[in-house]
Amino acid sequence: MLYVHAPGGAGKTALLRVLADDARAAGRFVVEVDLHITSATPLAFEAACADALTTAGAVLVIDTFEQSQALENWLRTRFLPRLPIDALVVIAGRLPPDPIWRTDPDWNDALRTITLPDLNTEEARALLLARGVPEERHAALLAFAGGQPLALTLAADLATDCAFEPEDWRPDQDVVKTLLHRLVGHIPTSAHRQALEVCAHVEVTTEELLRSALGDGAADLFEWLRGLPFIESGRYGVYPHDVVRDLLSQDLRWRDPEGSGSLHRMVHGHVLNRVRAASGPEVIEAARSWLFLYRHTSSLAGYLTWAGRGEVYETPYLPEDRAAVLRLTAECEDAESVRIAEFWLDRQPDAFHLQRKAETGEIVAFSAWLRLHHPEPDEIAADPVIAAAWRHCDTDGPTRPGEYIAVSRFTVDAEAYAKTSPAIDLMVTRIVAEWLRAHRLAWSFLVLLNIEPWVTQAKAIEHQPINERVTVGDRELLLYSHDWRTMPLESWLRRQETEVLSGHQPVVAAQPAGHSLPRPAFDAAVRAALRNVGDDVALGANPLCGTDLADTGRELRGLLNQAVQVLADDARAVKQYRAVHTTFFCPVPTQEAAAEQLNLPFSTYRRHLASGTKRICESLWNWELNRAKP
């Protein structure tokens, strides 16, 4: 077996095509499998390679193996030993083989590994000569492309007939444009150009996406894309080579910044709608497509490896998975965390999602996204993290009726705990999907250890540390929170969009949606406002100013008048109205004087005043919660 590995664009696919052609020329039966197309499961792989199992002397050629690296152990131990004894196997991928191949006595002598490097200067010059590039232009092209075969090939196609001075040549935007022109050739219509630009912007392009972006003719445009030499077909659609993708995107941003922005917003809208409409496993795939649009932003780039797609997959939690989840918790955390995990498995089993190895189905990681509508005493007693989250809400912005908070309570990966990994990629994708799909989410909380890159990344995605640190067992945990009412999702999305389109991280202030007060502080502020209803300075400094209730003292006074009028209009509340109005709006020196003016015993007056003040507090609190004037 020959195993070839190298970065993208190094010529692996071209090498495999040559080897396959040579094998056919020698009379061998060749089976070619591209794992961009074949699903990363043993069943699908075996179906694609079935003829190699039954044909003597077969040559099995496997390309893009990094897409299904999780099959490596199964391939080594179960599939390859079933091939005919005289079969030959060639594998190409971006990642090197697992070291276990070398320690396995059955494979130590049968495996040859080659790292395909960039071309050296002599080889690069030979490539340029073979492409018809005059020698006097070699130095300039080598300075541009180095020994990267794909970049050299693209540059060589340009240099054979493009007049330019080789001295100090650098690929400016005109050169990028020319390279793209040489690569793509004639573009039949503006619709074809737009289809190409869409393809460069998204991870994979489907006919559905083209139909959404361009309307009629999507089927023909999709077929045209599939026929282009630099476009590959994968499991989920078509996509350009990475180098070509970057060139296309760079050219559009330079040539038509406004058009680039319009394209991004259109694609973003389509993908966001997919995320919100998806169900089951489609949610993760749609959210990954959304994340791809923002893969270079400072707020999201550090969270994801973008490696190992197909290595792990997500499934919902089922009762039979309980033992595995608790075992992972015990291995990675401690007994206290196991107890808390047991509590939440009983209380919110649907909050748990499992990450499984594609090769074996084994559970290797899990996460939990808890949704909490009310601070339940037993939940607060069971989990100090949840207790801290609710305390933060009470002091910094209580939830309103119908709202909820969400806590990323567990992110447990046995193989890469607290590090980036393919399993963590899925967990992050799940969290982002929850944000994008949420309805009336008030707060989200991330629960982290005090380590990088997570602390920095949490702040980059607008989650700020709460004042309280939480100890669970012997582990200190940090909670990072985001109030989606002060910076709503739309504002958060605009931040990501601005960075994508400008290349710079924007400074975005929280939206003036207003802070919230805990109910005791709210009622105290209402009573203070009533006592100072005629004092503009005191009203302007009242804590209620700057909430959703009012921005200024004048506005607050008007709302107090409206709330008092509610009492006046209620025939059952006439006594309460008279006590409130006389005390605060027709000021008398003392409450005793107010009672005397109303001809009431002082105790009766105090009872009516307290009841009326409570009614005003209720009216204003309901407006604050429901955003509807009393």
C-alpha positions as CSV (number, residue, x, y, z in Angstrom):
1,M,0.0,0.0,0.0
2,L,1.2,3.5,-0.9
3,Y,0.0,6.4,1.4
4,V,0.5,9.9,0.0
5,H,-0.2,12.9,2.2
6,A,0.2,16.7,1.6
7,P,-1.6,20.0,2.0
8,G,-4.3,20.9,-0.5
9,G,-3.2,21.9,-3.9
10,A,0.0,19.9,-3.7
11,G,-0.9,17.7,-6.6
12,K,-2.2,14.6,-4.9
13,T,-5.2,14.1,-7.1
14,A,-3.1,14.7,-10.2
15,L,-0.6,12.1,-9.0
16,L,-3.4,9.5,-8.3
17,R,-4.8,10.1,-11.8
18,V,-1.3,9.3,-13.3
19,L,-0.9,6.2,-11.2
20,A,-4.4,5.0,-12.1
21,D,-3.7,5.5,-15.8
22,D,-0.4,3.7,-15.6
23,A,-2.1,0.8,-13.8
24,R,-4.8,0.5,-16.5
25,A,-2.1,0.7,-19.2
26,A,-0.4,-2.2,-17.5
27,G,-3.7,-4.2,-17.7
28,R,-4.7,-3.9,-14.0
29,F,-8.3,-3.4,-13.0
30,V,-8.6,0.0,-11.2
31,V,-11.2,1.1,-8.7
32,E,-11.2,4.9,-7.9
33,V,-12.9,6.3,-4.8
34,D,-13.2,10.0,-3.9
35,L,-14.2,10.5,-0.3
36,H,-15.5,14.0,-1.1
37,I,-18.3,12.0,-2.8
38,T,-18.6,8.7,-0.9
39,S,-20.2,8.9,2.5
40,A,-17.8,8.4,5.5
41,T,-19.4,5.2,6.7
42,P,-18.1,1.7,6.4
43,L,-21.2,0.6,4.5
44,A,-21.0,3.3,1.9
45,F,-17.2,2.8,1.5
46,E,-17.5,-0.9,1.1
47,A,-20.2,-0.5,-1.6
48,A,-18.0,1.9,-3.5
49,C,-15.0,-0.5,-3.4
50,A,-17.0,-3.8,-3.9
51,D,-15.4,-4.7,-7.2
52,A,-11.9,-4.4,-5.7
53,L,-12.8,-7.2,-3.2
54,T,-13.6,-9.7,-5.9
55,T,-11.1,-8.9,-8.6
56,A,-7.6,-10.4,-8.6
57,G,-4.8,-7.9,-9.1
58,A,-7.1,-4.9,-8.5
59,V,-5.7,-1.5,-7.9
60,L,-7.7,0.5,-5.3
61,V,-7.1,4.3,-5.5
62,I,-8.6,6.4,-2.6
63,D,-8.5,10.2,-2.8
64,T,-9.4,12.9,-0.3
65,F,-8.9,10.5,2.6
66,E,-8.9,13.4,5.1
67,Q,-12.7,13.6,4.7
68,S,-13.1,10.2,6.2
69,Q,-10.0,9.8,8.4
70,A,-12.3,8.2,11.1
71,L,-12.4,5.1,8.9
72,E,-8.7,4.5,9.1
73,N,-8.7,1.9,11.8
74,W,-11.6,0.1,10.2
75,L,-9.8,0.2,6.9
76,R,-6.6,-1.2,8.4
77,T,-8.2,-4.0,10.5
78,R,-11.4,-5.0,8.7
79,F,-11.5,-3.9,5.0
80,L,-8.0,-4.1,3.5
81,P,-7.2,-7.6,4.8
82,R,-10.2,-8.8,2.7
83,L,-8.7,-7.6,-0.6
84,P,-7.0,-10.2,-2.9
85,I,-3.4,-10.9,-1.9
86,D,-2.1,-9.3,-5.1
87,A,-4.1,-6.1,-4.8
88,L,-2.5,-2.7,-4.7
89,V,-3.8,0.2,-2.7
90,V,-3.0,3.9,-3.1
91,I,-4.4,6.4,-0.5
92,A,-4.0,10.2,-0.7
93,G,-5.1,12.7,1.9
94,R,-4.0,15.8,3.8
95,L,-3.2,14.0,7.0
96,P,-0.4,11.5,7.6
97,P,-1.4,7.9,8.5
98,D,-1.9,6.9,12.1
99,P,1.4,5.7,13.7
100,I,-0.3,2.4,14.6
101,W,0.2,1.3,11.0
102,R,3.9,1.1,11.7
103,T,3.5,-0.8,15.0
104,D,1.1,-3.3,13.4
105,P,3.3,-6.3,12.2
106,D,0.8,-7.1,9.5
107,W,1.4,-3.7,7.9
108,N,4.9,-2.7,8.8
109,D,6.5,-4.1,5.6
110,A,3.5,-3.6,3.4
111,L,3.0,0.2,3.8
112,R,5.0,2.9,2.1
113,T,4.3,6.5,3.2
114,I,5.2,9.5,1.1
115,T,4.9,13.1,2.1
116,L,4.3,15.1,-1.1
117,P,6.2,18.3,-0.6
118,D,6.1,21.5,-2.6
119,L,8.1,21.4,-5.8
120,N,11.8,22.4,-5.4
121,T,13.1,25.1,-7.7
122,E,14.3,22.7,-10.3
123,E,11.0,20.9,-10.4
124,A,9.0,24.1,-10.4
125,R,11.1,25.4,-13.3
126,A,10.4,22.1,-15.1
127,L,6.7,22.5,-14.6
128,L,6.9,26.1,-16.0
129,L,8.9,24.9,-19.0
130,A,6.4,22.1,-19.6
131,R,3.6,24.7,-19.5
132,G,5.4,26.8,-22.1
133,V,6.6,29.7,-19.8
134,P,9.7,31.4,-21.1
135,E,12.7,31.1,-18.8
136,E,13.0,34.8,-18.3
137,R,9.7,34.8,-16.5
138,H,10.4,31.9,-14.2
139,A,11.9,34.0,-11.3
140,A,8.9,36.3,-11.1
141,L,6.4,33.4,-11.1
142,L,8.4,31.5,-8.5
143,A,8.5,34.5,-6.3
144,F,4.7,34.6,-6.6
145,A,3.8,30.9,-6.3
146,G,6.8,29.3,-4.8
147,G,6.7,25.6,-5.3
148,Q,2.9,25.2,-4.8
149,P,1.8,23.2,-7.9
150,L,-1.6,24.6,-8.2
151,A,-0.6,28.2,-7.9
152,L,2.3,27.6,-10.3
153,T,0.0,26.1,-12.8
154,L,-2.5,29.0,-12.7
155,A,0.3,31.5,-12.9
156,A,2.0,29.6,-15.8
157,D,-1.2,29.7,-17.8
158,L,-1.2,33.4,-17.5
159,A,2.5,33.9,-18.2
160,T,2.6,32.0,-21.5
161,D,0.8,34.8,-23.3
162,C,0.5,37.7,-20.9
163,A,2.9,40.5,-21.6
164,F,4.5,41.7,-18.4
165,E,7.9,42.8,-17.1
166,P,9.5,40.0,-15.1
167,E,11.6,42.4,-13.0
168,D,9.9,43.1,-9.6
169,W,6.7,41.4,-10.8
170,R,4.1,41.1,-8.1
171,P,0.5,39.8,-8.5
172,D,-1.6,43.0,-8.3
173,Q,-5.3,43.0,-8.6
174,D,-5.1,43.1,-12.4
175,V,-3.1,39.9,-12.3
176,V,-5.6,38.3,-10.1
177,K,-8.3,39.3,-12.5
178,T,-6.3,37.9,-15.4
179,L,-5.6,34.7,-13.6
180,L,-9.3,34.3,-13.0
181,H,-10.1,35.1,-16.6
182,R,-7.6,32.4,-17.7
183,L,-8.9,29.9,-15.2
184,V,-12.6,30.4,-15.9
185,G,-12.5,31.4,-19.6
186,H,-15.5,32.9,-21.2
187,I,-18.4,33.5,-18.8
188,P,-21.6,33.3,-20.9
189,T,-23.8,35.7,-19.0
190,S,-24.0,37.8,-15.9
191,A,-26.0,35.0,-14.3
192,H,-23.1,32.6,-14.8
193,R,-20.8,35.1,-13.2
194,Q,-23.1,35.5,-10.2
195,A,-23.3,31.7,-9.9
196,L,-19.5,31.5,-9.7
197,E,-19.4,34.3,-7.1
198,V,-22.0,32.5,-5.0
199,C,-20.0,29.3,-5.2
200,A,-16.8,31.0,-4.0
201,H,-18.6,32.6,-1.0
202,V,-20.2,29.5,0.5
203,E,-18.8,26.2,1.7
204,V,-20.8,24.2,-0.8
205,T,-23.2,25.3,-3.5
206,T,-26.4,23.5,-4.3
207,E,-29.0,24.0,-6.9
208,E,-31.4,25.1,-4.2
209,L,-29.0,27.9,-3.2
210,L,-28.6,29.1,-6.7
211,R,-32.4,29.0,-7.2
212,S,-32.8,31.2,-4.1
213,A,-30.0,33.6,-5.2
214,L,-30.6,33.8,-8.9
215,G,-34.1,32.5,-9.6
216,D,-34.9,30.7,-12.9
217,G,-32.1,28.8,-14.6
218,A,-30.6,27.5,-11.4
219,A,-30.4,23.9,-12.8
220,D,-28.5,24.9,-15.9
221,L,-26.1,27.1,-13.8
222,F,-25.5,24.3,-11.4
223,E,-24.6,21.9,-14.3
224,W,-22.3,24.6,-15.7
225,L,-20.5,24.9,-12.4
226,R,-20.0,21.2,-12.2
227,G,-18.3,21.1,-15.5
228,L,-15.6,23.7,-14.6
229,P,-12.1,22.3,-14.2
230,F,-11.5,23.9,-10.8
231,I,-14.9,22.9,-9.3
232,E,-15.1,19.7,-7.3
233,S,-18.3,17.7,-6.4
234,G,-18.7,16.8,-2.7
235,R,-21.2,15.1,-0.5
236,Y,-23.2,18.3,0.0
237,G,-22.7,20.1,-3.2
238,V,-20.0,21.6,-5.4
239,Y,-17.1,23.8,-4.2
240,P,-14.0,25.4,-5.7
241,H,-10.4,24.7,-4.8
242,D,-9.3,26.7,-1.8
243,V,-6.8,28.8,-3.8
244,V,-9.4,29.5,-6.5
245,R,-12.1,30.4,-3.9
246,D,-9.8,32.9,-2.3
247,L,-8.9,34.5,-5.7
248,L,-12.6,34.8,-6.6
249,S,-13.6,36.3,-3.3
250,Q,-10.7,38.7,-3.3
251,D,-11.5,39.9,-6.8
252,L,-15.1,40.5,-6.1
253,R,-14.4,42.4,-2.9
254,W,-11.9,44.7,-4.7
255,R,-14.0,45.0,-7.9
256,D,-17.4,45.5,-6.5
257,P,-17.5,46.1,-2.7
258,E,-21.2,46.9,-2.7
259,G,-22.0,43.8,-4.8
260,S,-19.8,41.7,-2.5
261,G,-21.8,43.0,0.5
262,S,-25.1,42.3,-1.3
263,L,-24.0,38.8,-2.2
264,H,-23.0,38.1,1.4
265,R,-26.3,39.4,2.8
266,M,-28.3,37.4,0.3
267,V,-26.4,34.2,1.1
268,H,-26.5,34.9,4.8
269,G,-30.3,35.3,4.6
270,H,-30.7,32.0,2.7
271,V,-28.5,30.1,5.1
272,L,-30.0,31.6,8.2
273,N,-33.5,30.6,7.0
274,R,-32.1,27.1,6.5
275,V,-30.9,27.0,10.0
276,R,-34.2,28.1,11.4
277,A,-36.3,25.8,9.2
278,A,-34.1,22.7,9.7
279,S,-34.9,19.8,11.9
280,G,-33.0,16.8,13.2
281,P,-29.4,16.3,11.9
282,E,-30.0,19.0,9.3
283,V,-29.7,21.7,12.0
284,I,-26.0,21.0,12.5
285,E,-25.3,20.9,8.8
286,A,-27.1,24.2,8.2
287,A,-25.4,25.9,11.1
288,R,-22.0,24.7,9.8
289,S,-22.8,26.4,6.5
290,W,-23.6,29.6,8.4
291,L,-20.4,29.4,10.4
292,F,-18.4,29.0,7.2
293,L,-19.5,32.5,6.1
294,Y,-17.8,33.9,9.2
295,R,-14.9,31.6,9.5
296,H,-12.3,34.4,9.3
297,T,-13.9,36.7,11.9
298,S,-12.1,37.2,15.1
299,S,-15.1,36.2,17.1
300,L,-15.6,32.8,15.6
301,A,-12.4,31.7,13.9
302,G,-10.6,30.4,17.1
303,Y,-13.4,28.1,18.1
304,L,-13.3,25.7,15.2
305,T,-10.7,23.4,13.7
306,W,-12.6,22.9,10.4
307,A,-10.9,19.5,10.4
308,G,-12.2,16.0,10.7
309,R,-15.6,16.5,9.1
310,G,-17.2,13.0,9.2
311,E,-14.9,11.9,12.0
312,V,-17.6,12.4,14.6
313,Y,-21.4,13.0,14.3
314,E,-24.1,14.2,16.6
315,T,-27.1,12.2,17.9
316,P,-29.7,13.1,20.5
317,Y,-29.5,11.6,24.0
318,L,-31.4,8.4,24.6
319,P,-32.0,6.6,28.0
320,E,-29.7,3.8,27.0
321,D,-26.8,6.3,26.7
322,R,-27.0,7.3,30.4
323,A,-24.1,5.1,31.6
324,A,-21.8,6.3,28.8
325,V,-22.5,10.0,29.6
326,L,-21.9,9.5,33.3
327,R,-18.7,7.6,32.6
328,L,-17.3,10.4,30.4
329,T,-18.3,12.9,33.1
330,A,-16.4,10.9,35.7
331,E,-13.3,10.5,33.5
332,C,-13.1,14.2,32.6
333,E,-14.5,16.0,35.6
334,D,-15.3,14.7,39.1
335,A,-17.9,13.0,41.3
336,E,-19.8,16.3,42.0
337,S,-20.2,16.8,38.2
338,V,-21.5,13.3,37.8
339,R,-24.1,14.0,40.4
340,I,-25.1,17.2,38.6
341,A,-25.2,15.4,35.2
342,E,-27.5,12.8,36.7
343,F,-29.8,15.5,37.9
344,W,-30.0,17.2,34.5
345,L,-30.4,13.9,32.6
346,D,-33.5,13.3,34.7
347,R,-34.7,16.9,34.5
348,Q,-33.9,17.8,30.9
349,P,-32.8,14.8,28.9
350,D,-33.5,16.6,25.6
351,A,-30.9,19.2,26.4
352,F,-28.1,16.6,25.9
353,H,-26.5,15.9,22.5
354,L,-23.9,13.2,22.0
355,Q,-20.9,13.1,19.7
356,R,-20.0,9.7,18.3
357,K,-17.1,8.2,16.3
358,A,-18.2,7.7,12.7
359,E,-16.2,4.5,12.6
360,T,-17.6,2.7,15.6
361,G,-20.6,4.7,16.9
362,E,-18.9,5.0,20.3
363,I,-19.8,8.0,22.4
364,V,-16.7,10.1,22.8
365,A,-18.2,13.5,23.9
366,F,-21.4,15.2,24.9
367,S,-22.8,18.6,25.5
368,A,-25.9,20.0,27.3
369,W,-27.8,23.2,26.4
370,L,-30.2,23.8,29.3
371,R,-33.3,26.0,28.9
372,L,-34.6,27.5,32.1
373,H,-37.8,29.6,32.4
374,H,-38.0,30.0,36.1
375,P,-35.5,29.7,39.0
376,E,-36.7,26.4,40.5
377,P,-35.5,25.8,44.1
378,D,-34.4,22.2,43.5
379,E,-32.4,23.2,40.4
380,I,-30.7,26.0,42.3
381,A,-29.9,23.6,45.1
382,A,-28.6,20.9,42.8
383,D,-26.3,22.9,40.6
384,P,-24.2,25.9,41.8
385,V,-23.7,27.0,38.2
386,I,-27.4,27.4,37.7
387,A,-27.7,29.2,41.0
388,A,-25.0,31.7,39.9
389,A,-26.7,32.2,36.6
390,W,-30.0,33.1,38.2
391,R,-28.3,35.4,40.7
392,H,-26.7,37.2,37.8
393,C,-30.0,37.6,36.1
394,D,-31.7,38.9,39.2
395,T,-29.1,41.7,39.6
396,D,-28.4,42.5,35.9
397,G,-31.6,41.9,34.2
398,P,-34.5,39.7,35.3
399,T,-36.3,37.6,32.7
400,R,-39.8,38.8,31.6
401,P,-42.8,36.5,31.1
402,G,-42.2,34.1,28.2
403,E,-38.4,34.6,28.2
404,Y,-35.9,32.0,29.2
405,I,-32.2,31.7,29.9
406,A,-29.9,29.0,28.3
407,V,-26.8,27.6,29.8
408,S,-24.1,25.6,28.0
409,R,-23.7,23.4,31.1
410,F,-21.5,20.6,29.8
411,T,-19.0,20.4,27.0
412,V,-17.2,17.1,27.7
413,D,-14.7,15.6,25.2
414,A,-12.8,12.6,26.5
415,E,-10.1,12.9,23.8
416,A,-9.5,16.6,23.8
417,Y,-11.0,18.0,27.0
418,A,-11.0,21.8,27.0
419,K,-9.2,21.9,23.7
420,T,-10.4,22.4,20.1
421,S,-11.3,19.2,18.3
422,P,-13.8,17.9,15.8
423,A,-16.2,17.0,18.7
424,I,-15.9,20.6,20.0
425,D,-16.6,21.8,16.5
426,L,-20.0,20.1,16.7
427,M,-20.7,21.4,20.2
428,V,-19.9,25.0,19.1
429,T,-22.0,24.5,16.0
430,R,-24.9,23.3,18.2
431,I,-24.6,26.4,20.5
432,V,-24.6,28.8,17.5
433,A,-27.6,27.0,16.0
434,E,-29.4,27.5,19.3
435,W,-28.7,31.2,19.2
436,L,-29.8,31.6,15.6
437,R,-33.0,29.6,16.3
438,A,-33.9,31.1,19.7
439,H,-37.2,32.8,20.4
440,R,-37.4,35.0,23.5
441,L,-33.9,34.0,24.7
442,A,-33.0,36.5,27.4
443,W,-29.6,35.4,28.6
444,S,-27.1,32.8,27.4
445,F,-24.3,31.5,29.6
446,L,-21.1,29.7,28.6
447,V,-19.5,27.6,31.4
448,L,-15.7,27.6,31.0
449,L,-12.5,26.7,32.7
450,N,-10.1,29.6,33.0
451,I,-7.9,28.6,30.0
452,E,-7.3,29.8,26.5
453,P,-8.5,30.0,23.8
454,W,-12.0,29.8,25.4
455,V,-11.8,32.9,27.7
456,T,-10.7,35.2,24.9
457,Q,-13.1,33.8,22.4
458,A,-16.0,34.1,24.8
459,K,-15.4,37.8,25.1
460,A,-15.0,38.1,21.3
461,I,-18.5,36.7,20.8
462,E,-19.9,39.3,23.3
463,H,-20.1,37.0,26.3
464,Q,-18.8,38.9,29.4
465,P,-17.7,37.3,32.7
466,I,-20.1,37.5,35.6
467,N,-18.7,38.7,38.9
468,E,-19.1,35.4,40.6
469,R,-16.8,32.4,40.2
470,V,-18.3,29.0,40.8
471,T,-16.6,25.9,42.4
472,V,-17.9,22.5,41.4
473,G,-16.0,19.8,43.2
474,D,-12.3,20.9,43.0
475,R,-12.8,22.8,39.8
476,E,-13.3,26.6,39.5
477,L,-15.6,27.5,36.6
478,L,-16.2,30.8,34.9
479,L,-19.6,31.9,33.6
480,Y,-19.7,34.2,30.6
481,S,-23.0,35.8,29.8
482,H,-24.8,37.7,27.1
483,D,-28.1,39.6,27.5
484,W,-29.8,39.2,24.1
485,R,-32.2,42.1,25.0
486,T,-29.4,44.7,25.3
487,M,-27.6,43.3,22.2
488,P,-30.2,41.5,20.2
489,L,-29.4,38.8,17.7
490,E,-29.8,41.2,14.8
491,S,-27.2,43.5,16.2
492,W,-24.8,40.6,16.9
493,L,-25.2,39.4,13.4
494,R,-24.5,42.9,12.0
495,R,-21.2,42.9,14.0
496,Q,-20.2,39.6,12.2
497,E,-21.3,41.0,8.9
498,T,-19.3,44.2,9.3
499,E,-16.1,42.3,10.0
500,V,-16.6,40.0,7.1
501,L,-17.1,42.9,4.6
502,S,-14.6,45.4,6.0
503,G,-11.9,43.0,7.4
504,H,-11.9,44.9,10.7
505,Q,-13.5,44.1,14.0
506,P,-16.1,46.7,14.7
507,V,-16.8,48.3,18.0
508,V,-20.5,47.8,18.6
509,A,-22.3,49.4,21.5
510,A,-25.2,47.5,23.1
511,Q,-28.5,48.5,21.8
512,P,-30.5,51.0,24.0
513,A,-33.1,48.3,24.9
514,G,-32.7,49.4,28.5
515,H,-31.5,47.5,31.6
516,S,-33.9,45.8,34.0
517,L,-34.2,46.1,37.8
518,P,-34.9,43.2,40.2
519,R,-38.5,43.5,41.5
520,P,-37.6,44.8,45.0
521,A,-35.4,47.5,43.6
522,F,-38.0,48.3,41.0
523,D,-40.7,48.8,43.6
524,A,-38.4,50.9,45.7
525,A,-37.6,53.1,42.7
526,V,-41.3,53.6,42.0
527,R,-41.9,54.7,45.6
528,A,-39.0,57.1,45.3
529,A,-40.3,58.5,42.1
530,L,-43.7,59.1,43.7
531,R,-42.1,61.0,46.6
532,N,-40.2,63.1,44.1
533,V,-42.7,63.4,41.3
534,G,-42.4,67.3,41.2
535,D,-38.5,67.3,41.3
536,D,-37.1,67.1,37.8
537,V,-33.5,66.5,39.0
538,A,-34.5,63.7,41.4
539,L,-36.7,62.0,38.8
540,G,-33.9,62.2,36.2
541,A,-31.6,60.4,38.6
542,N,-34.1,57.7,39.5
543,P,-33.0,54.1,38.6
544,L,-36.1,53.7,36.5
545,C,-34.7,56.1,33.9
546,G,-32.7,54.1,31.4
547,T,-34.8,51.0,31.7
548,D,-37.5,50.0,29.2
549,L,-39.9,52.0,31.3
550,A,-38.5,55.5,30.6
551,D,-35.5,57.4,29.3
552,T,-36.0,60.7,31.1
553,G,-37.5,62.1,34.3
554,R,-40.2,63.9,32.3
555,E,-41.2,60.6,30.6
556,L,-41.2,58.9,34.0
557,R,-43.5,61.6,35.5
558,G,-45.9,61.1,32.6
559,L,-46.0,57.4,33.2
560,L,-46.7,57.9,36.9
561,N,-49.6,60.2,36.0
562,Q,-51.0,57.5,33.7
563,A,-50.6,54.8,36.4
564,V,-52.5,57.1,38.9
565,Q,-55.2,57.6,36.3
566,V,-55.7,53.9,36.1
567,L,-56.6,54.0,39.8
568,A,-58.9,56.9,39.2
569,D,-60.7,55.0,36.5
570,D,-61.3,52.0,38.7
571,A,-64.4,52.4,40.8
572,R,-63.1,49.8,43.2
573,A,-59.9,51.8,43.8
574,V,-61.3,55.3,44.5
575,K,-60.0,55.2,48.1
576,Q,-56.5,54.1,47.0
577,Y,-56.5,56.8,44.3
578,R,-57.5,59.6,46.7
579,A,-54.7,58.5,49.2
580,V,-52.0,58.4,46.4
581,H,-53.1,61.6,44.7
582,T,-53.4,63.6,47.9
583,T,-50.0,62.4,49.2
584,F,-47.9,62.7,46.1
585,F,-49.6,65.0,43.6
586,C,-51.2,67.5,45.9
587,P,-48.4,67.5,48.4
588,V,-49.1,68.1,52.1
589,P,-46.5,68.6,54.7
590,T,-46.9,65.1,56.4
591,Q,-48.8,61.9,56.0
592,E,-50.7,62.8,59.1
593,A,-51.9,66.0,57.4
594,A,-52.9,64.0,54.3
595,A,-55.0,61.6,56.5
596,E,-56.6,64.7,58.2
597,Q,-57.4,66.2,54.8
598,L,-59.0,63.0,53.7
599,N,-60.9,62.7,57.0
600,L,-59.5,59.2,57.6
601,P,-58.0,57.6,60.6
602,F,-54.2,57.5,60.1
603,S,-54.1,53.7,60.1
604,T,-56.9,53.5,57.4
605,Y,-55.1,56.2,55.4
606,R,-51.8,54.2,55.5
607,R,-53.6,51.1,54.4
608,H,-55.1,52.9,51.4
609,L,-51.8,54.5,50.5
610,A,-49.9,51.3,50.7
611,S,-52.5,49.5,48.6
612,G,-52.6,52.3,46.0
613,T,-48.8,52.5,45.8
614,K,-48.7,48.7,45.3
615,R,-51.2,49.0,42.4
616,I,-49.0,51.7,40.7
617,C,-46.0,49.4,41.1
618,E,-47.9,46.6,39.5
619,S,-49.0,48.7,36.6
620,L,-45.5,49.9,35.9
621,W,-43.9,46.5,36.4
622,N,-46.4,44.9,33.9
623,W,-45.5,47.6,31.4
624,E,-41.8,47.0,32.0
625,L,-42.2,43.3,31.4
626,N,-44.6,43.3,28.5
627,R,-43.5,46.6,26.9
628,A,-47.1,47.9,26.8
629,K,-48.1,51.1,28.5
630,P,-50.4,50.7,31.5
